[in-house]
Amino acid sequence: MSWSKYYNKDVKINEFLGNLYSHKEFLTCILNYEPKKVLEIGCGTAGMSIFLSYLGLDITAIDNDKNLLKKQKEIIKKFNSRVNLQYADAFSLPFKDNSFDLVFHQGFFEHFSNQEIYKLLKEQLRVSKIVVFSVPNNFYPQKDFGNERLMSKKQWEEILKDFKLELSTNYSKKYFPKFYIPKAFIQYMAIIKNK
């Protein structure tokens, strides 16, 4: 399945707001840095970029799926937002060094190998001094796309050991419907800074 097929649905306002609410801690971390110019990588429905644009941030969102970019343009227009969408390869970003105050992505890194994550992060730290990312962790109940690596906080910290890790935490408490399944934080978030 391609990402454009995965996201080929109309985004309803309740889904848009629900997703933002489930990632409120993540969005708060981004906003705490008071960035002006921000890059989102692998933006899915572009919901987070749309929200951040409402707050006056200069947002650029990239993806390497041209069909998905068409869908994202429709969603951005529907929600009356200003997001600069660009086709780009995350392994070779078409931006100068330190072009952005902050780079972020949610649900991106879990689709790559450790070596690829290392390369991607080096490239992100080239265009910004701060990277804030979130992924579903080992308590996440399913593999939505199918190829996710649902890893623990400890496993992520091992992958990120060569970087300056400012924050490493789980968030987004999920209440499971069965009484014998405990409450769990189902997302992992990290903040990486240039050394």
Secondary structure as the mmCIF struct_conf table of DSSP 4:
data_model
#
loop_
_struct_conf.conf_type_id
_struct_conf.id
_struct_conf.beg_label_comp_id
_struct_conf.beg_label_asym_id
_struct_conf.beg_label_seq_id
_struct_conf.end_label_comp_id
_struct_conf.end_label_asym_id
_struct_conf.end_label_seq_id
HELX_RH_AL_P HELX_RH_AL_P1 TRP A 3 TYR A 6
TURN_TY1_P TURN_TY1_P1 TYR A 7 TYR A 7
BEND BEND1 LYS A 9 LYS A 9
HELX_LH_PP_P HELX_LH_PP_P1 ASP A 10 LYS A 12
HELX_RH_AL_P HELX_RH_AL_P2 ILE A 13 SER A 22
TURN_TY1_P TURN_TY1_P2 HIS A 23 HIS A 23
HELX_RH_AL_P HELX_RH_AL_P3 LYS A 24 ASN A 32
TURN_TY1_P TURN_TY1_P3 TYR A 33 TYR A 33
BEND BEND2 LYS A 36 LYS A 36
STRN STRN1 LYS A 37 ILE A 41
BEND BEND3 GLY A 42 GLY A 42
TURN_TY1_P TURN_TY1_P4 GLY A 44 THR A 45
HELX_RH_AL_P HELX_RH_AL_P4 GLY A 47 TYR A 54
TURN_TY1_P TURN_TY1_P5 LEU A 55 GLY A 56
STRN STRN2 ASP A 58 ASP A 63
BEND BEND4 ASN A 64 ASN A 64
HELX_RH_AL_P HELX_RH_AL_P5 LYS A 66 LYS A 78
TURN_TY1_P TURN_TY1_P6 PHE A 79 ASN A 80
STRN STRN3 ASN A 84 TYR A 87
STRN STRN4 ASP A 89 ASP A 89
TURN_TY1_P TURN_TY1_P7 ALA A 90 PHE A 91
STRN STRN5 SER A 92 SER A 92
BEND BEND5 PRO A 94 PHE A 95
TURN_TY1_P TURN_TY1_P8 ASP A 97 ASN A 98
STRN STRN6 PHE A 100 PHE A 100
BEND BEND6 ASP A 101 ASP A 101
STRN STRN7 LEU A 102 GLN A 106
BEND BEND7 GLY A 107 GLY A 107
HELX_RH_3T_P HELX_RH_3T_P1 PHE A 109 HIS A 111
BEND BEND8 PHE A 112 PHE A 112
HELX_RH_AL_P HELX_RH_AL_P6 ASN A 114 VAL A 127
STRN STRN8 SER A 128 SER A 128
BEND BEND9 LYS A 129 LYS A 129
STRN STRN9 ILE A 130 PRO A 136
STRN STRN10 ASN A 137 ASN A 137
TURN_TY1_P TURN_TY1_P9 ASN A 138 PHE A 139
BEND BEND10 PRO A 141 PRO A 141
BEND BEND11 ASP A 144 GLY A 146
STRN STRN11 MET A 151 MET A 151
HELX_RH_AL_P HELX_RH_AL_P7 LYS A 153 ILE A 159
TURN_TY1_P TURN_TY1_P10 LEU A 160 ASP A 162
BEND BEND12 PHE A 163 PHE A 163
STRN STRN12 LYS A 164 LYS A 174
BEND BEND13 PRO A 177 LYS A 178
TURN_TY1_P TURN_TY1_P11 PHE A 179 TYR A 180
BEND BEND14 ILE A 181 ILE A 181
HELX_LH_PP_P HELX_LH_PP_P2 PRO A 182 LYS A 183
STRN STRN13 ALA A 184 LYS A 193
#
